[in-house]
Amino acid sequence: MRRRYEINQLEKEESWRMFRIIGEFVEGFDTLSRITPAVTVFGGARAQPGDFAYDTALIIGRELAKADFTVVTGGGPGVMEAACKGAHEAGGQTVGLNISLPAEQKLNPYVSLSLHFHYFFVRKVMLVKYATAFVLLPGGFGTLDELFETATLIQTHKIRPFPMILVGREYWAGLVDWLRREGVSRDYVPVLDLDLLKISDDPLEIVRLITQFYESQGQDLSATP
């Protein structure tokens, strides 16, 4: 009898979890559908002012805002804070998609539009769905996860191809070389798919590449409402 009660309770919890997931999707779609064109910036939460990742993200955020792109991040500290701060100081819109974590992630003060998620996979969908491009600065497992998951979605034609720019040649070149040496040589990674990844340390070049791609798709940033 007790086991049947526990099973019924578990079924109820799973049903309510489904509604919570649907609610997060609905809120995300409804809120973010109005913010394009947007660029999603990924990178480590532990970066500090004075670090290459933080200082470069600050410049990239500023230049993206000046080019009329909305800057989307995970909403937390480090690279996310720097990109939002740069965009905010340039008068741009910033979006922070925060997440509930065991050590609570604090929303950075430069976010102008925020959403809070409980489920990582819902948050990932929102970080990808409205992006015109991805900019990835040095980071840890989370940044690597976002890199490879996005590359997989493009590779499998689940999302349209768009620029994926790795910022920090010293940080990323070894990984890309390894993928080319091991993945491509063993025919695990098609060479054309590896070409999805571009490496640049120049914020102006990065924004220029993104703008050129966006306009090549028949979009005109000057006409963005």
C-alpha positions in Angstrom: 0.0 0.0 0.0 2.8 2.4 0.9 4.6 1.6 -2.4 1.4 2.4 -4.4 1.1 5.7 -2.5 4.8 6.6 -3.3 4.2 5.8 -7.0 1.1 8.0 -7.1 3.0 10.8 -5.5 5.8 10.4 -8.0 3.3 10.5 -10.9 1.8 13.7 -9.6 5.3 15.3 -9.2 6.1 14.3 -12.8 2.9 15.8 -14.1 3.5 19.1 -12.4 7.1 19.1 -13.6 5.7 18.8 -17.2 3.6 21.9 -16.6 6.5 23.8 -15.2 8.6 22.9 -18.3 5.8 24.1 -20.6 5.5 27.3 -18.6 9.2 28.1 -19.0 9.0 27.5 -22.8 5.9 29.7 -23.2 7.4 32.5 -21.2 10.7 32.3 -23.1 9.1 32.2 -26.6 6.7 35.0 -25.7 9.4 37.3 -24.3 12.3 36.6 -26.7 10.4 36.6 -30.0 10.6 40.4 -29.9 14.3 40.9 -29.4 15.9 39.9 -32.7 18.5 40.5 -34.2 20.5 39.0 -31.3 23.9 37.6 -30.7 24.4 35.1 -27.9 27.7 35.4 -26.0 29.1 32.5 -24.0 32.1 32.3 -21.7 33.3 31.6 -18.2 31.5 32.9 -15.1 34.8 33.1 -13.3 36.5 35.7 -15.6 37.5 38.9 -13.8 38.2 42.5 -14.9 41.8 42.5 -16.2 41.4 39.0 -17.7 41.6 38.6 -21.5 38.1 37.0 -21.6 36.4 39.7 -19.4 38.0 42.7 -21.1 37.5 41.4 -24.6 33.8 40.5 -23.9 33.3 44.1 -22.7 34.5 45.4 -26.0 32.5 42.9 -28.0 29.3 43.7 -26.1 29.9 47.4 -26.8 30.5 46.9 -30.5 27.5 44.6 -30.9 25.3 47.2 -29.3 26.7 49.9 -31.6 25.8 47.6 -34.5 22.2 47.4 -33.2 22.4 43.8 -32.0 20.8 42.7 -28.8 23.4 40.9 -26.5 22.1 37.7 -25.0 23.9 35.9 -22.2 23.3 33.5 -19.4 22.9 36.6 -17.2 25.5 35.8 -14.6 29.0 37.1 -13.7 32.3 36.9 -15.6 32.1 37.0 -19.4 28.3 37.3 -19.2 28.6 40.4 -17.0 31.3 41.9 -19.2 29.3 41.5 -22.5 26.2 43.0 -20.9 28.2 45.8 -19.4 29.7 46.8 -22.7 26.4 46.7 -24.4 24.6 48.6 -21.6 27.2 51.4 -21.6 26.7 51.7 -25.4 22.9 52.1 -24.9 22.1 48.6 -26.2 19.6 46.0 -25.1 20.9 43.1 -23.0 19.1 39.9 -22.2 20.1 37.6 -19.3 18.8 34.0 -19.2 19.6 33.1 -15.6 19.5 29.6 -14.1 18.8 28.1 -10.7 22.0 26.4 -9.4 23.0 24.8 -6.1 25.3 27.9 -5.6 22.8 30.5 -6.7 23.9 32.4 -9.7 23.4 36.1 -9.2 22.0 38.2 -12.1 24.5 40.8 -13.2 23.4 44.5 -12.9 23.7 45.2 -16.7 20.8 43.1 -17.8 17.9 45.0 -19.2 15.6 42.0 -19.8 15.8 38.9 -17.7 14.2 35.5 -17.5 14.9 32.8 -14.8 15.0 29.1 -15.6 14.9 26.0 -13.6 15.7 23.6 -16.4 19.0 23.8 -18.3 17.6 22.3 -21.5 14.9 25.0 -21.7 17.4 27.7 -21.1 19.6 26.2 -23.9 16.8 26.4 -26.4 16.3 30.1 -25.6 20.0 30.8 -25.9 20.0 29.3 -29.4 16.6 29.9 -30.9 16.8 33.7 -31.4 20.5 34.0 -32.1 22.0 35.5 -35.3 25.4 34.3 -34.2 27.3 32.8 -31.3 30.4 34.3 -29.8 32.3 32.0 -27.4 35.0 33.3 -25.1 37.2 31.1 -22.8 35.2 29.2 -20.3 34.7 25.8 -18.6 32.5 22.8 -19.1 29.4 24.9 -19.6 31.0 26.9 -22.4 32.3 23.7 -24.0 28.9 22.1 -23.8 27.3 25.1 -25.5 29.9 25.0 -28.2 29.5 21.4 -29.1 25.7 21.2 -28.7 25.3 24.2 -31.0 27.7 22.8 -33.5 25.8 19.5 -33.4 22.5 21.2 -34.0 23.9 23.0 -37.1 25.6 19.8 -38.3 22.4 17.8 -38.1 20.3 20.7 -39.7 18.2 21.2 -36.6 19.0 24.9 -36.7 20.2 27.0 -39.6 24.0 27.6 -40.0 25.3 30.9 -38.6 28.6 32.2 -37.3 30.2 30.5 -34.4 33.2 32.6 -33.4 35.8 31.4 -30.9 37.5 34.4 -29.2 41.0 33.7 -27.8 43.3 31.9 -30.2 45.6 30.8 -27.4 42.7 29.2 -25.6 40.8 27.6 -28.5 43.5 26.7 -31.1 44.6 23.6 -29.3 41.1 22.2 -29.3 40.4 23.0 -32.9 43.8 21.5 -33.9 42.9 18.3 -31.9 39.6 18.0 -33.6 41.2 18.4 -37.0 44.1 16.0 -36.2 41.9 13.3 -34.4 38.3 13.9 -35.4 38.7 14.7 -39.1 41.6 12.3 -39.7 39.5 9.4 -38.3 36.4 10.6 -40.3 34.5 11.3 -37.1 34.2 15.0 -37.9 33.6 16.2 -41.5 36.1 18.9 -42.4 33.3 21.2 -43.7 31.6 21.0 -40.3 34.8 22.0 -38.5 34.8 25.0 -40.8 31.8 26.2 -38.8 34.2 27.4 -36.1 36.1 30.6 -36.7 38.8 31.9 -34.4 39.4 35.6 -33.9 40.9 37.9 -31.2 39.7 41.1 -32.9 36.3 42.4 -31.5 35.8 44.7 -34.6 36.5 41.8 -37.0 34.0 39.6 -35.0 31.2 42.2 -35.2 32.0 42.8 -38.9 31.7 39.1 -39.6 28.4 38.8 -37.8 27.0 41.9 -39.5 28.1 40.7 -43.0 26.4 37.3 -42.4 23.2 38.9 -41.1 23.0 41.3 -44.1 23.8 38.4 -46.5 20.6 36.7 -45.3 18.6 39.6 -46.7 18.3 41.5 -43.4 19.0 45.2 -42.9 20.1 46.3 -39.5 19.3 49.9 -40.2 15.6 48.8 -40.7 15.4 47.0 -37.4 12.5 48.4 -35.3 
